[in-house]
Amino acid sequence: MLSETLRTRWFSLCLHAGLWLLLVLAIIGSRGGGNVSPFGPAAARSRAVIAPVPVARLKLLFTATNQPGTVVDPAAPNLFKTSYFVPAPQPLPAKPVPAPPPPTTQKIALTYQGYYRTGDGPKYALLKLGDNLVRIPVGGMVVTNLFVVDAELRTLTLTNTAVQTNLLNLNARQVVEVPL
């Protein structure tokens, strides 16, 4: 119902006429035909301020005698300074401990799980390195300076750059020391 009223020709003509009437009244009122507000520029005072604000007595408010129960250090210029907080004594610096020399070897826990071969491809050794199962081809690197030499049914042969050979048995956890 409201949408039909807003779309009628009579409503649009009345709205148009009302807006023209408001425009005419605004023009007539701006020409001086209406009442002008009584506000105008303020009159300047002829007399300047003679008595300044009395601030000389404000210093007396902050003296120690006006604040009972407070302990004020008379040598301190700051009223809010307190001797309650005392810094903790600093410990003497200890002699620097020399850093231990870097390790020259690394210990690794290995478990040989077997090997497999696909078609004409290379043999892959299955190793448990810590808790992770990895597959390494024969001739591949297990970790830095540790290589797989041969994978057999019950043993795995490993070597390193220092030509130290390790033999791992099937499903036996062994700790291997590898030079860095």
MODELLER restraints for C-alpha pairs under 7 A, 6 or more apart:
rsr = mdl.restraints
at = mdl.atoms
rsr.add(forms.Gaussian(group=physical.xy_distance, feature=features.Distance(at['CA:5:A'], at['CA:11:A']), mean=6.93, stdev=0.5))
rsr.add(forms.Gaussian(group=physical.xy_distance, feature=features.Distance(at['CA:64:A'], at['CA:72:A']), mean=6.88, stdev=0.5))
rsr.add(forms.Gaussian(group=physical.xy_distance, feature=features.Distance(at['CA:72:A'], at['CA:79:A']), mean=6.52, stdev=0.5))
rsr.add(forms.Gaussian(group=physical.xy_distance, feature=features.Distance(at['CA:104:A'], at['CA:179:A']), mean=5.91, stdev=0.5))
rsr.add(forms.Gaussian(group=physical.xy_distance, feature=features.Distance(at['CA:104:A'], at['CA:180:A']), mean=5.55, stdev=0.5))
rsr.add(forms.Gaussian(group=physical.xy_distance, feature=features.Distance(at['CA:105:A'], at['CA:177:A']), mean=6.29, stdev=0.5))
rsr.add(forms.Gaussian(group=physical.xy_distance, feature=features.Distance(at['CA:105:A'], at['CA:178:A']), mean=5.36, stdev=0.5))
rsr.add(forms.Gaussian(group=physical.xy_distance, feature=features.Distance(at['CA:105:A'], at['CA:179:A']), mean=4.16, stdev=0.5))
rsr.add(forms.Gaussian(group=physical.xy_distance, feature=features.Distance(at['CA:105:A'], at['CA:180:A']), mean=5.30, stdev=0.5))
rsr.add(forms.Gaussian(group=physical.xy_distance, feature=features.Distance(at['CA:106:A'], at['CA:177:A']), mean=5.55, stdev=0.5))
rsr.add(forms.Gaussian(group=physical.xy_distance, feature=features.Distance(at['CA:106:A'], at['CA:178:A']), mean=5.14, stdev=0.5))
rsr.add(forms.Gaussian(group=physical.xy_distance, feature=features.Distance(at['CA:106:A'], at['CA:179:A']), mean=6.24, stdev=0.5))
rsr.add(forms.Gaussian(group=physical.xy_distance, feature=features.Distance(at['CA:106:A'], at['CA:180:A']), mean=6.72, stdev=0.5))
rsr.add(forms.Gaussian(group=physical.xy_distance, feature=features.Distance(at['CA:107:A'], at['CA:175:A']), mean=6.26, stdev=0.5))
rsr.add(forms.Gaussian(group=physical.xy_distance, feature=features.Distance(at['CA:107:A'], at['CA:176:A']), mean=5.58, stdev=0.5))
rsr.add(forms.Gaussian(group=physical.xy_distance, feature=features.Distance(at['CA:107:A'], at['CA:177:A']), mean=4.43, stdev=0.5))
rsr.add(forms.Gaussian(group=physical.xy_distance, feature=features.Distance(at['CA:107:A'], at['CA:178:A']), mean=6.23, stdev=0.5))
rsr.add(forms.Gaussian(group=physical.xy_distance, feature=features.Distance(at['CA:108:A'], at['CA:175:A']), mean=5.41, stdev=0.5))
rsr.add(forms.Gaussian(group=physical.xy_distance, feature=features.Distance(at['CA:108:A'], at['CA:176:A']), mean=5.27, stdev=0.5))
rsr.add(forms.Gaussian(group=physical.xy_distance, feature=features.Distance(at['CA:108:A'], at['CA:177:A']), mean=6.39, stdev=0.5))
rsr.add(forms.Gaussian(group=physical.xy_distance, feature=features.Distance(at['CA:109:A'], at['CA:129:A']), mean=6.29, stdev=0.5))
rsr.add(forms.Gaussian(group=physical.xy_distance, feature=features.Distance(at['CA:109:A'], at['CA:130:A']), mean=5.56, stdev=0.5))
rsr.add(forms.Gaussian(group=physical.xy_distance, feature=features.Distance(at['CA:109:A'], at['CA:173:A']), mean=6.71, stdev=0.5))
rsr.add(forms.Gaussian(group=physical.xy_distance, feature=features.Distance(at['CA:109:A'], at['CA:174:A']), mean=5.68, stdev=0.5))
rsr.add(forms.Gaussian(group=physical.xy_distance, feature=features.Distance(at['CA:109:A'], at['CA:175:A']), mean=4.33, stdev=0.5))
rsr.add(forms.Gaussian(group=physical.xy_distance, feature=features.Distance(at['CA:109:A'], at['CA:176:A']), mean=6.29, stdev=0.5))
rsr.add(forms.Gaussian(group=physical.xy_distance, feature=features.Distance(at['CA:110:A'], at['CA:127:A']), mean=6.62, stdev=0.5))
rsr.add(forms.Gaussian(group=physical.xy_distance, feature=features.Distance(at['CA:110:A'], at['CA:128:A']), mean=5.63, stdev=0.5))
rsr.add(forms.Gaussian(group=physical.xy_distance, feature=features.Distance(at['CA:110:A'], at['CA:129:A']), mean=5.10, stdev=0.5))
rsr.add(forms.Gaussian(group=physical.xy_distance, feature=features.Distance(at['CA:110:A'], at['CA:130:A']), mean=6.42, stdev=0.5))
rsr.add(forms.Gaussian(group=physical.xy_distance, feature=features.Distance(at['CA:110:A'], at['CA:173:A']), mean=5.72, stdev=0.5))
rsr.add(forms.Gaussian(group=physical.xy_distance, feature=features.Distance(at['CA:110:A'], at['CA:174:A']), mean=5.45, stdev=0.5))
rsr.add(forms.Gaussian(group=physical.xy_distance, feature=features.Distance(at['CA:110:A'], at['CA:175:A']), mean=6.17, stdev=0.5))
rsr.add(forms.Gaussian(group=physical.xy_distance, feature=features.Distance(at['CA:111:A'], at['CA:127:A']), mean=5.66, stdev=0.5))
rsr.add(forms.Gaussian(group=physical.xy_distance, feature=features.Distance(at['CA:111:A'], at['CA:128:A']), mean=4.95, stdev=0.5))
rsr.add(forms.Gaussian(group=physical.xy_distance, feature=features.Distance(at['CA:111:A'], at['CA:129:A']), mean=6.90, stdev=0.5))
rsr.add(forms.Gaussian(group=physical.xy_distance, feature=features.Distance(at['CA:111:A'], at['CA:171:A']), mean=5.79, stdev=0.5))
rsr.add(forms.Gaussian(group=physical.xy_distance, feature=features.Distance(at['CA:111:A'], at['CA:172:A']), mean=5.63, stdev=0.5))
rsr.add(forms.Gaussian(group=physical.xy_distance, feature=features.Distance(at['CA:111:A'], at['CA:173:A']), mean=4.49, stdev=0.5))
rsr.add(forms.Gaussian(group=physical.xy_distance, feature=features.Distance(at['CA:111:A'], at['CA:174:A']), mean=6.31, stdev=0.5))
rsr.add(forms.Gaussian(group=physical.xy_distance, feature=features.Distance(at['CA:112:A'], at['CA:126:A']), mean=6.34, stdev=0.5))
rsr.add(forms.Gaussian(group=physical.xy_distance, feature=features.Distance(at['CA:112:A'], at['CA:127:A']), mean=4.86, stdev=0.5))
rsr.add(forms.Gaussian(group=physical.xy_distance, feature=features.Distance(at['CA:112:A'], at['CA:128:A']), mean=6.53, stdev=0.5))
rsr.add(forms.Gaussian(group=physical.xy_distance, feature=features.Distance(at['CA:112:A'], at['CA:156:A']), mean=6.83, stdev=0.5))
rsr.add(forms.Gaussian(group=physical.xy_distance, feature=features.Distance(at['CA:112:A'], at['CA:168:A']), mean=6.33, stdev=0.5))
rsr.add(forms.Gaussian(group=physical.xy_distance, feature=features.Distance(at['CA:112:A'], at['CA:169:A']), mean=6.46, stdev=0.5))
rsr.add(forms.Gaussian(group=physical.xy_distance, feature=features.Distance(at['CA:112:A'], at['CA:170:A']), mean=5.11, stdev=0.5))
rsr.add(forms.Gaussian(group=physical.xy_distance, feature=features.Distance(at['CA:112:A'], at['CA:171:A']), mean=5.45, stdev=0.5))
rsr.add(forms.Gaussian(group=physical.xy_distance, feature=features.Distance(at['CA:112:A'], at['CA:172:A']), mean=6.75, stdev=0.5))
rsr.add(forms.Gaussian(group=physical.xy_distance, feature=features.Distance(at['CA:113:A'], at['CA:126:A']), mean=5.22, stdev=0.5))
rsr.add(forms.Gaussian(group=physical.xy_distance, feature=features.Distance(at['CA:113:A'], at['CA:127:A']), mean=5.62, stdev=0.5))
rsr.add(forms.Gaussian(group=physical.xy_distance, feature=features.Distance(at['CA:113:A'], at['CA:170:A']), mean=5.90, stdev=0.5))
rsr.add(forms.Gaussian(group=physical.xy_distance, feature=features.Distance(at['CA:113:A'], at['CA:171:A']), mean=5.50, stdev=0.5))
rsr.add(forms.Gaussian(group=physical.xy_distance, feature=features.Distance(at['CA:114:A'], at['CA:125:A']), mean=6.03, stdev=0.5))
rsr.add(forms.Gaussian(group=physical.xy_distance, feature=features.Distance(at['CA:114:A'], at['CA:126:A']), mean=5.46, stdev=0.5))
rsr.add(forms.Gaussian(group=physical.xy_distance, feature=features.Distance(at['CA:114:A'], at['CA:153:A']), mean=6.65, stdev=0.5))
rsr.add(forms.Gaussian(group=physical.xy_distance, feature=features.Distance(at['CA:114:A'], at['CA:170:A']), mean=6.56, stdev=0.5))
rsr.add(forms.Gaussian(group=physical.xy_distance, feature=features.Distance(at['CA:115:A'], at['CA:123:A']), mean=6.65, stdev=0.5))
rsr.add(forms.Gaussian(group=physical.xy_distance, feature=features.Distance(at['CA:115:A'], at['CA:124:A']), mean=5.42, stdev=0.5))
rsr.add(forms.Gaussian(group=physical.xy_distance, feature=features.Distance(at['CA:115:A'], at['CA:125:A']), mean=4.29, stdev=0.5))
rsr.add(forms.Gaussian(group=physical.xy_distance, feature=features.Distance(at['CA:115:A'], at['CA:126:A']), mean=5.55, stdev=0.5))
rsr.add(forms.Gaussian(group=physical.xy_distance, feature=features.Distance(at['CA:115:A'], at['CA:151:A']), mean=6.49, stdev=0.5))
rsr.add(forms.Gaussian(group=physical.xy_distance, feature=features.Distance(at['CA:116:A'], at['CA:123:A']), mean=5.75, stdev=0.5))
rsr.add(forms.Gaussian(group=physical.xy_distance, feature=features.Distance(at['CA:116:A'], at['CA:124:A']), mean=5.43, stdev=0.5))
rsr.add(forms.Gaussian(group=physical.xy_distance, feature=features.Distance(at['CA:116:A'], at['CA:125:A']), mean=6.74, stdev=0.5))
rsr.add(forms.Gaussian(group=physical.xy_distance, feature=features.Distance(at['CA:117:A'], at['CA:123:A']), mean=4.68, stdev=0.5))
rsr.add(forms.Gaussian(group=physical.xy_distance, feature=features.Distance(at['CA:117:A'], at['CA:124:A']), mean=6.25, stdev=0.5))
rsr.add(forms.Gaussian(group=physical.xy_distance, feature=features.Distance(at['CA:122:A'], at['CA:137:A']), mean=6.49, stdev=0.5))
rsr.add(forms.Gaussian(group=physical.xy_distance, feature=features.Distance(at['CA:122:A'], at['CA:138:A']), mean=6.92, stdev=0.5))
rsr.add(forms.Gaussian(group=physical.xy_distance, feature=features.Distance(at['CA:123:A'], at['CA:137:A']), mean=5.74, stdev=0.5))
rsr.add(forms.Gaussian(group=physical.xy_distance, feature=features.Distance(at['CA:123:A'], at['CA:138:A']), mean=5.78, stdev=0.5))
rsr.add(forms.Gaussian(group=physical.xy_distance, feature=features.Distance(at['CA:124:A'], at['CA:135:A']), mean=5.96, stdev=0.5))
rsr.add(forms.Gaussian(group=physical.xy_distance, feature=features.Distance(at['CA:124:A'], at['CA:136:A']), mean=5.32, stdev=0.5))
rsr.add(forms.Gaussian(group=physical.xy_distance, feature=features.Distance(at['CA:124:A'], at['CA:137:A']), mean=4.21, stdev=0.5))
rsr.add(forms.Gaussian(group=physical.xy_distance, feature=features.Distance(at['CA:124:A'], at['CA:138:A']), mean=6.02, stdev=0.5))
rsr.add(forms.Gaussian(group=physical.xy_distance, feature=features.Distance(at['CA:125:A'], at['CA:135:A']), mean=5.54, stdev=0.5))
rsr.add(forms.Gaussian(group=physical.xy_distance, feature=features.Distance(at['CA:125:A'], at['CA:136:A']), mean=5.27, stdev=0.5))
rsr.add(forms.Gaussian(group=physical.xy_distance, feature=features.Distance(at['CA:125:A'], at['CA:137:A']), mean=6.09, stdev=0.5))
rsr.add(forms.Gaussian(group=physical.xy_distance, feature=features.Distance(at['CA:125:A'], at['CA:138:A']), mean=6.83, stdev=0.5))
rsr.add(forms.Gaussian(group=physical.xy_distance, feature=features.Distance(at['CA:125:A'], at['CA:151:A']), mean=6.23, stdev=0.5))
rsr.add(forms.Gaussian(group=physical.xy_distance, feature=features.Distance(at['CA:126:A'], at['CA:133:A']), mean=6.85, stdev=0.5))
rsr.add(forms.Gaussian(group=physical.xy_distance, feature=features.Distance(at['CA:126:A'], at['CA:134:A']), mean=5.87, stdev=0.5))
rsr.add(forms.Gaussian(group=physical.xy_distance, feature=features.Distance(at['CA:126:A'], at['CA:135:A']), mean=4.66, stdev=0.5))
rsr.add(forms.Gaussian(group=physical.xy_distance, feature=features.Distance(at['CA:126:A'], at['CA:136:A']), mean=6.64, stdev=0.5))
rsr.add(forms.Gaussian(group=physical.xy_distance, feature=features.Distance(at['CA:127:A'], at['CA:133:A']), mean=5.71, stdev=0.5))
rsr.add(forms.Gaussian(group=physical.xy_distance, feature=features.Distance(at['CA:127:A'], at['CA:134:A']), mean=5.41, stdev=0.5))
rsr.add(forms.Gaussian(group=physical.xy_distance, feature=features.Distance(at['CA:127:A'], at['CA:135:A']), mean=6.29, stdev=0.5))
rsr.add(forms.Gaussian(group=physical.xy_distance, feature=features.Distance(at['CA:128:A'], at['CA:134:A']), mean=6.23, stdev=0.5))
rsr.add(forms.Gaussian(group=physical.xy_distance, feature=features.Distance(at['CA:136:A'], at['CA:142:A']), mean=6.84, stdev=0.5))
rsr.add(forms.Gaussian(group=physical.xy_distance, feature=features.Distance(at['CA:138:A'], at['CA:148:A']), mean=5.31, stdev=0.5))
rsr.add(forms.Gaussian(group=physical.xy_distance, feature=features.Distance(at['CA:138:A'], at['CA:149:A']), mean=5.97, stdev=0.5))
rsr.add(forms.Gaussian(group=physical.xy_distance, feature=features.Distance(at['CA:138:A'], at['CA:150:A']), mean=5.98, stdev=0.5))
rsr.add(forms.Gaussian(group=physical.xy_distance, feature=features.Distance(at['CA:138:A'], at['CA:151:A']), mean=6.92, stdev=0.5))
rsr.add(forms.Gaussian(group=physical.xy_distance, feature=features.Distance(at['CA:139:A'], at['CA:147:A']), mean=6.21, stdev=0.5))
rsr.add(forms.Gaussian(group=physical.xy_distance, feature=features.Distance(at['CA:139:A'], at['CA:148:A']), mean=5.14, stdev=0.5))
rsr.add(forms.Gaussian(group=physical.xy_distance, feature=features.Distance(at['CA:139:A'], at['CA:149:A']), mean=5.57, stdev=0.5))
rsr.add(forms.Gaussian(group=physical.xy_distance, feature=features.Distance(at['CA:140:A'], at['CA:147:A']), mean=5.69, stdev=0.5))
rsr.add(forms.Gaussian(group=physical.xy_distance, feature=features.Distance(at['CA:140:A'], at['CA:148:A']), mean=5.77, stdev=0.5))
rsr.add(forms.Gaussian(group=physical.xy_distance, feature=features.Distance(at['CA:141:A'], at['CA:147:A']), mean=4.37, stdev=0.5))
rsr.add(forms.Gaussian(group=physical.xy_distance, feature=features.Distance(at['CA:141:A'], at['CA:148:A']), mean=6.46, stdev=0.5))
rsr.add(forms.Gaussian(group=physical.xy_distance, feature=features.Distance(at['CA:142:A'], at['CA:148:A']), mean=6.92, stdev=0.5))
rsr.add(forms.Gaussian(group=physical.xy_distance, feature=features.Distance(at['CA:145:A'], at['CA:160:A']), mean=5.05, stdev=0.5))
rsr.add(forms.Gaussian(group=physical.xy_distance, feature=features.Distance(at['CA:145:A'], at['CA:161:A']), mean=5.67, stdev=0.5))
rsr.add(forms.Gaussian(group=physical.xy_distance, feature=features.Distance(at['CA:145:A'], at['CA:178:A']), mean=6.91, stdev=0.5))
rsr.add(forms.Gaussian(group=physical.xy_distance, feature=features.Distance(at['CA:145:A'], at['CA:179:A']), mean=6.97, stdev=0.5))
rsr.add(forms.Gaussian(group=physical.xy_distance, feature=features.Distance(at['CA:145:A'], at['CA:180:A']), mean=6.98, stdev=0.5))
rsr.add(forms.Gaussian(group=physical.xy_distance, feature=features.Distance(at['CA:146:A'], at['CA:158:A']), mean=6.70, stdev=0.5))
rsr.add(forms.Gaussian(group=physical.xy_distance, feature=features.Distance(at['CA:146:A'], at['CA:159:A']), mean=5.72, stdev=0.5))
rsr.add(forms.Gaussian(group=physical.xy_distance, feature=features.Distance(at['CA:146:A'], at['CA:160:A']), mean=4.49, stdev=0.5))
rsr.add(forms.Gaussian(group=physical.xy_distance, feature=features.Distance(at['CA:146:A'], at['CA:178:A']), mean=6.81, stdev=0.5))
rsr.add(forms.Gaussian(group=physical.xy_distance, feature=features.Distance(at['CA:147:A'], at['CA:158:A']), mean=5.58, stdev=0.5))
rsr.add(forms.Gaussian(group=physical.xy_distance, feature=features.Distance(at['CA:147:A'], at['CA:159:A']), mean=5.43, stdev=0.5))
rsr.add(forms.Gaussian(group=physical.xy_distance, feature=features.Distance(at['CA:147:A'], at['CA:160:A']), mean=6.04, stdev=0.5))
rsr.add(forms.Gaussian(group=physical.xy_distance, feature=features.Distance(at['CA:148:A'], at['CA:157:A']), mean=6.22, stdev=0.5))
rsr.add(forms.Gaussian(group=physical.xy_distance, feature=features.Distance(at['CA:148:A'], at['CA:158:A']), mean=4.69, stdev=0.5))
rsr.add(forms.Gaussian(group=physical.xy_distance, feature=features.Distance(at['CA:148:A'], at['CA:159:A']), mean=6.61, stdev=0.5))
rsr.add(forms.Gaussian(group=physical.xy_distance, feature=features.Distance(at['CA:149:A'], at['CA:157:A']), mean=5.39, stdev=0.5))
rsr.add(forms.Gaussian(group=physical.xy_distance, feature=features.Distance(at['CA:149:A'], at['CA:158:A']), mean=5.41, stdev=0.5))
rsr.add(forms.Gaussian(group=physical.xy_distance, feature=features.Distance(at['CA:149:A'], at['CA:159:A']), mean=6.59, stdev=0.5))
rsr.add(forms.Gaussian(group=physical.xy_distance, feature=features.Distance(at['CA:150:A'], at['CA:156:A']), mean=5.99, stdev=0.5))
rsr.add(forms.Gaussian(group=physical.xy_distance, feature=features.Distance(at['CA:150:A'], at['CA:157:A']), mean=5.19, stdev=0.5))
rsr.add(forms.Gaussian(group=physical.xy_distance, feature=features.Distance(at['CA:151:A'], at['CA:157:A']), mean=6.43, stdev=0.5))
rsr.add(forms.Gaussian(group=physical.xy_distance, feature=features.Distance(at['CA:154:A'], at['CA:169:A']), mean=5.91, stdev=0.5))
rsr.add(forms.Gaussian(group=physical.xy_distance, feature=features.Distance(at['CA:154:A'], at['CA:170:A']), mean=5.09, stdev=0.5))
rsr.add(forms.Gaussian(group=physical.xy_distance, feature=features.Distance(at['CA:155:A'], at['CA:167:A']), mean=6.51, stdev=0.5))
rsr.add(forms.Gaussian(group=physical.xy_distance, feature=features.Distance(at['CA:155:A'], at['CA:168:A']), mean=5.50, stdev=0.5))
rsr.add(forms.Gaussian(group=physical.xy_distance, feature=features.Distance(at['CA:155:A'], at['CA:169:A']), mean=4.66, stdev=0.5))
rsr.add(forms.Gaussian(group=physical.xy_distance, feature=features.Distance(at['CA:155:A'], at['CA:170:A']), mean=5.85, stdev=0.5))
rsr.add(forms.Gaussian(group=physical.xy_distance, feature=features.Distance(at['CA:156:A'], at['CA:167:A']), mean=5.71, stdev=0.5))
rsr.add(forms.Gaussian(group=physical.xy_distance, feature=features.Distance(at['CA:156:A'], at['CA:168:A']), mean=5.03, stdev=0.5))
rsr.add(forms.Gaussian(group=physical.xy_distance, feature=features.Distance(at['CA:156:A'], at['CA:169:A']), mean=6.56, stdev=0.5))
rsr.add(forms.Gaussian(group=physical.xy_distance, feature=features.Distance(at['CA:157:A'], at['CA:165:A']), mean=6.95, stdev=0.5))
rsr.add(forms.Gaussian(group=physical.xy_distance, feature=features.Distance(at['CA:157:A'], at['CA:166:A']), mean=5.87, stdev=0.5))
rsr.add(forms.Gaussian(group=physical.xy_distance, feature=features.Distance(at['CA:157:A'], at['CA:167:A']), mean=4.78, stdev=0.5))
rsr.add(forms.Gaussian(group=physical.xy_distance, feature=features.Distance(at['CA:157:A'], at['CA:168:A']), mean=6.47, stdev=0.5))
rsr.add(forms.Gaussian(group=physical.xy_distance, feature=features.Distance(at['CA:158:A'], at['CA:165:A']), mean=5.66, stdev=0.5))
rsr.add(forms.Gaussian(group=physical.xy_distance, feature=features.Distance(at['CA:158:A'], at['CA:166:A']), mean=5.05, stdev=0.5))
rsr.add(forms.Gaussian(group=physical.xy_distance, feature=features.Distance(at['CA:158:A'], at['CA:167:A']), mean=6.36, stdev=0.5))
rsr.add(forms.Gaussian(group=physical.xy_distance, feature=features.Distance(at['CA:159:A'], at['CA:165:A']), mean=4.43, stdev=0.5))
rsr.add(forms.Gaussian(group=physical.xy_distance, feature=features.Distance(at['CA:159:A'], at['CA:166:A']), mean=6.17, stdev=0.5))
